[in-house]
Amino acid sequence: MSTEEIARGFLVPVSTIAQRIVRAKRTLTEAHVRLEVPTGPERVARLGSVLEVIYLIFNEGYSATGGEDWVRPGLCEEALRLGRILAELAPTEPEVHGLVALMEMHASRLGARVGPSGEPVLLLDQDRSRWDRLLIRRGLAALERAERLEGALGPYALQAAIAACHARAGTAAETDWPRIVALYDAVAQLEPSPVIELNRAVAVGMAFGPAAGLELVDALVDEPTLGSYYLLPAVRGDLLRKLGRYEEARAEFEHAASLTANVRERELLLRRAAECAAERMAR
């Protein structure tokens, strides 16, 4: 697993969001509410909610939480369209450009994220020649705009900087994992969460070895909010496998497979569990 595979902080299905939007429209219509552009602190709060919904839509397209398809490009395209429009409407908001940068760079990998039969292809195994260089250039330009604006970078811009580390690496081996660890440290200071800590653990494992990453993941095992989060055992399985602890890794991958609602992801995890069993037998 890489940080690309586990950076999914919003887990509400798009269908649920659609229902909420319909109810909200109905409520506003019945109450005859006037729609006005907010200002000051109210604008900041509302902008944050808008960015969150756009990113939720993008994430559901990038890594579908259910169904038989691992990616749903149409949702990514719609989220990108909304993000670009918002960037034109709010050109001085660094987090808007940060989110656009993050989505552009992640979207650049969509064609390489699935194999010929629709099977998932993880980041470190992807053919980087298939990454969309135009989207990468657009993403880097959006990140540069965010960095030029006043104030410290927010969570979206920092995550875009992490995506830029991957985009700039010609091969997986060239990825600047220590910088990614430092960037996750910064994200965790702004928005501390178990999911961010799990991302950071993956980066630590890549930068400083699987034992270091596993120590951090083990500290999250009893975290209540991650109890049904399939990526926790998936990450733990990956680290255990790298350490040669194949039987423990197999059990973790099987546990992860039982928690995911996505058919393709379940198949991937069960395949990795089978590989661990074979590697154990071959020792």
C-alpha positions as CSV (number, residue, x, y, z in Angstrom):
1,M,0.0,0.0,0.0
2,S,1.1,3.6,-0.6
3,T,-0.3,6.9,0.7
4,E,-2.2,7.1,-2.6
5,E,-4.2,4.0,-1.7
6,I,-5.1,5.1,1.8
7,A,-5.6,8.8,1.6
8,R,-9.4,8.7,1.7
9,G,-10.5,10.8,4.6
10,F,-14.2,11.1,3.5
11,L,-16.1,7.8,3.5
12,V,-19.7,9.0,2.9
13,P,-21.2,7.4,-0.2
14,V,-22.1,9.8,-3.1
15,S,-25.7,8.5,-3.1
16,T,-26.0,9.7,0.5
17,I,-24.6,13.1,-0.4
18,A,-27.1,13.3,-3.4
19,Q,-30.0,12.7,-1.0
20,R,-28.8,15.4,1.3
21,I,-28.5,17.9,-1.5
22,V,-32.1,17.1,-2.7
23,R,-33.4,17.6,0.9
24,A,-31.5,20.8,1.3
25,K,-32.8,22.2,-2.0
26,R,-36.4,21.3,-1.0
27,T,-35.9,23.0,2.4
28,L,-34.5,26.2,0.9
29,T,-37.3,26.4,-1.6
30,E,-40.0,25.9,1.0
31,A,-38.5,28.5,3.3
32,H,-38.0,31.0,0.5
33,V,-34.4,31.5,1.5
34,R,-32.5,34.1,-0.5
35,L,-29.1,33.0,-1.8
36,E,-26.4,35.5,-1.0
37,V,-22.6,35.3,-1.3
38,P,-21.3,35.1,2.3
39,T,-18.5,37.3,3.6
40,G,-16.0,37.2,6.4
41,P,-15.9,34.3,8.8
42,E,-19.1,32.9,7.3
43,R,-17.5,32.7,3.9
44,V,-14.5,30.8,5.3
45,A,-16.8,28.2,7.0
46,R,-19.0,27.8,3.9
47,L,-16.0,27.5,1.6
48,G,-14.6,24.7,3.7
49,S,-17.8,22.8,3.4
50,V,-17.9,23.3,-0.4
51,L,-14.3,22.0,-0.7
52,E,-15.1,19.0,1.4
53,V,-18.0,18.0,-0.8
54,I,-16.1,18.4,-4.0
55,Y,-13.2,16.3,-2.6
56,L,-15.7,13.7,-1.4
57,I,-17.1,13.4,-5.0
58,F,-13.6,13.2,-6.4
59,N,-12.5,10.5,-3.9
60,E,-15.6,8.3,-4.7
61,G,-14.5,8.5,-8.3
62,Y,-10.9,7.9,-7.6
63,S,-11.4,4.9,-5.3
64,A,-15.0,3.7,-5.3
65,T,-16.2,2.6,-1.8
66,G,-18.5,0.0,-3.3
67,G,-19.6,-1.7,-6.5
68,E,-17.6,-3.6,-9.1
69,D,-15.5,-0.7,-10.5
70,W,-12.4,0.5,-8.7
71,V,-12.5,3.9,-10.3
72,R,-15.4,6.0,-11.6
73,P,-13.7,8.6,-13.8
74,G,-17.0,10.5,-14.5
75,L,-17.1,11.6,-10.8
76,C,-13.5,12.7,-10.9
77,E,-14.2,14.8,-14.0
78,E,-17.2,16.4,-12.4
79,A,-15.3,17.2,-9.2
80,L,-12.5,18.7,-11.3
81,R,-14.9,20.8,-13.3
82,L,-16.4,22.2,-10.0
83,G,-13.0,22.8,-8.5
84,R,-11.8,24.7,-11.6
85,I,-14.9,26.9,-11.6
86,L,-14.5,27.6,-7.9
87,A,-10.8,28.6,-8.5
88,E,-12.0,31.2,-11.0
89,L,-14.6,32.5,-8.5
90,A,-12.2,32.6,-5.6
91,P,-8.8,33.3,-7.1
92,T,-7.3,34.5,-3.8
93,E,-8.2,31.4,-1.7
94,P,-5.1,29.2,-1.5
95,E,-7.0,26.1,-0.3
96,V,-9.2,26.3,-3.4
97,H,-6.1,26.1,-5.6
98,G,-4.6,23.5,-3.3
99,L,-7.6,21.2,-3.8
100,V,-7.6,21.7,-7.5
101,A,-3.9,20.9,-7.6
102,L,-4.5,17.7,-5.5
103,M,-7.3,16.6,-7.8
104,E,-5.4,17.4,-11.0
105,M,-2.4,15.3,-10.0
106,H,-4.4,12.4,-8.7
107,A,-6.5,12.4,-11.8
108,S,-3.4,12.2,-13.9
109,R,-3.0,8.6,-12.7
110,L,-6.5,7.4,-13.5
111,G,-5.5,5.6,-16.7
112,A,-2.7,3.8,-14.9
113,R,-4.7,2.8,-11.9
114,V,-6.6,-0.1,-13.6
115,G,-5.3,-3.0,-15.7
116,P,-6.7,-4.5,-18.9
117,S,-9.5,-6.3,-17.1
118,G,-10.3,-3.4,-14.7
119,E,-8.1,-4.8,-11.9
120,P,-6.5,-2.3,-9.5
121,V,-2.9,-1.3,-10.1
122,L,-1.3,0.2,-7.0
123,L,0.9,3.3,-7.2
124,L,4.3,1.7,-6.9
125,D,3.4,-0.8,-9.7
126,Q,1.9,1.8,-12.1
127,D,3.4,2.5,-15.6
128,R,4.3,6.2,-15.1
129,S,4.4,6.7,-18.8
130,R,0.6,6.4,-18.8
131,W,0.3,9.3,-16.3
132,D,-1.3,12.3,-18.0
133,R,1.4,14.9,-18.2
134,L,-1.0,17.8,-19.0
135,L,-2.9,17.2,-15.8
136,I,0.3,17.0,-13.8
137,R,1.4,20.4,-15.3
138,R,-1.9,21.9,-14.4
139,G,-1.7,20.5,-10.9
140,L,1.8,21.8,-10.3
141,A,0.7,25.2,-11.6
142,A,-2.3,25.3,-9.3
143,L,0.0,24.3,-6.4
144,E,2.3,27.1,-7.3
145,R,-0.6,29.6,-7.2
146,A,-1.5,28.3,-3.8
147,E,2.0,28.8,-2.5
148,R,2.3,32.3,-3.9
149,L,-0.8,33.5,-1.9
150,E,-0.4,34.9,1.6
151,G,-0.6,32.6,4.6
152,A,0.6,29.1,5.5
153,L,-0.5,26.2,3.3
154,G,-3.7,24.4,4.4
155,P,-4.4,20.7,4.4
156,Y,-5.4,20.5,0.7
157,A,-2.3,22.4,-0.5
158,L,-0.1,20.2,1.7
159,Q,-1.6,17.1,0.3
160,A,-1.1,18.5,-3.1
161,A,2.5,18.9,-2.2
162,I,2.6,15.2,-1.3
163,A,1.0,14.4,-4.7
164,A,3.7,16.5,-6.4
165,C,6.4,14.4,-4.8
166,H,5.0,11.4,-6.6
167,A,4.4,13.4,-9.9
168,R,8.0,14.6,-10.0
169,A,9.5,11.2,-9.4
170,G,10.4,9.5,-12.7
171,T,10.3,6.1,-11.0
172,A,8.8,4.8,-7.7
173,A,12.4,4.4,-6.4
174,E,13.0,8.2,-6.9
175,T,10.1,9.2,-4.6
176,D,11.2,11.6,-1.9
177,W,9.6,9.7,1.0
178,P,11.3,11.7,3.8
179,R,9.8,14.9,2.4
180,I,6.4,13.1,2.3
181,V,6.8,12.2,6.0
182,A,7.5,15.9,6.8
183,L,4.5,17.0,4.8
184,Y,2.3,14.6,6.7
185,D,3.7,15.9,9.9
186,A,2.4,19.4,8.8
187,V,-1.0,18.0,7.8
188,A,-1.4,16.2,11.1
189,Q,-0.7,19.5,13.0
190,L,-3.5,21.2,11.1
191,E,-6.0,18.4,11.0
192,P,-5.0,15.6,13.3
193,S,-6.8,12.3,12.6
194,P,-6.2,8.6,12.7
195,V,-6.4,8.4,8.9
196,I,-3.7,11.0,8.5
197,E,-1.6,9.1,11.1
198,L,-2.1,5.9,9.0
199,N,-0.9,7.8,5.9
200,R,2.1,9.0,7.8
201,A,2.9,5.5,8.9
202,V,2.9,4.3,5.3
203,A,5.3,7.1,4.4
204,V,7.6,6.3,7.4
205,G,7.6,2.7,6.3
206,M,8.8,3.7,2.8
207,A,11.3,6.2,4.1
208,F,12.8,4.4,7.1
209,G,11.8,0.8,6.7
210,P,8.8,-1.4,7.3
211,A,9.6,-2.0,11.0
212,A,9.4,1.7,11.7
213,G,6.1,2.0,9.8
214,L,4.6,-1.1,11.6
215,E,5.4,0.4,15.0
216,L,3.2,3.4,14.1
217,V,0.4,1.3,12.6
218,D,0.3,-1.0,15.7
219,A,-0.3,2.1,17.8
220,L,-3.5,2.7,15.7
221,V,-4.9,-0.9,16.0
222,D,-7.1,0.0,19.0
223,E,-8.3,3.3,17.6
224,P,-12.2,3.1,17.6
225,T,-12.7,5.2,14.5
226,L,-10.6,2.7,12.5
227,G,-12.3,-0.4,13.7
228,S,-14.1,-1.1,10.4
229,Y,-11.6,0.8,8.2
230,Y,-10.3,-1.9,5.9
231,L,-7.2,0.0,5.0
232,L,-5.8,-0.4,8.5
233,P,-5.3,-4.2,8.2
234,A,-4.4,-3.8,4.6
235,V,-1.5,-1.5,5.5
236,R,-0.5,-3.7,8.4
237,G,-0.5,-6.7,6.1
238,D,1.7,-5.0,3.6
239,L,4.3,-4.1,6.2
240,L,4.2,-7.5,7.8
241,R,4.8,-9.0,4.3
242,K,7.8,-6.9,3.8
243,L,9.2,-8.1,7.1
244,G,8.7,-11.7,6.0
245,R,5.9,-12.4,8.5
246,Y,3.8,-14.0,5.8
247,E,1.2,-15.8,8.0
248,E,0.3,-12.7,9.9
249,A,0.2,-10.7,6.7
250,R,-2.1,-13.2,5.1
251,A,-4.5,-12.9,8.1
252,E,-4.5,-9.1,7.8
253,F,-5.2,-9.1,4.1
254,E,-8.1,-11.5,4.6
255,H,-9.5,-9.3,7.4
256,A,-9.2,-6.3,5.1
257,A,-11.0,-8.1,2.3
258,S,-13.9,-8.8,4.7
259,L,-14.3,-5.1,5.5
260,T,-14.3,-3.6,2.0
261,A,-17.5,-3.2,-0.1
262,N,-15.7,-2.8,-3.4
263,V,-15.5,-6.0,-5.4
264,R,-12.2,-5.2,-7.2
265,E,-10.5,-4.2,-3.9
266,R,-11.7,-7.4,-2.3
267,E,-10.2,-9.4,-5.1
268,L,-6.9,-7.6,-4.8
269,L,-6.7,-8.1,-1.1
270,L,-7.6,-11.8,-1.4
271,R,-4.9,-12.2,-4.1
272,R,-2.3,-10.7,-1.8
273,A,-3.4,-13.0,1.0
274,A,-2.9,-16.0,-1.4
275,E,0.5,-14.7,-2.4
276,C,1.5,-14.5,1.3
277,A,0.4,-18.1,1.8
278,A,2.5,-19.2,-1.2
279,E,5.5,-17.2,0.0
280,R,5.2,-18.8,3.4
281,M,5.1,-22.3,1.9
282,A,8.2,-21.5,-0.3
283,R,10.4,-20.6,2.7
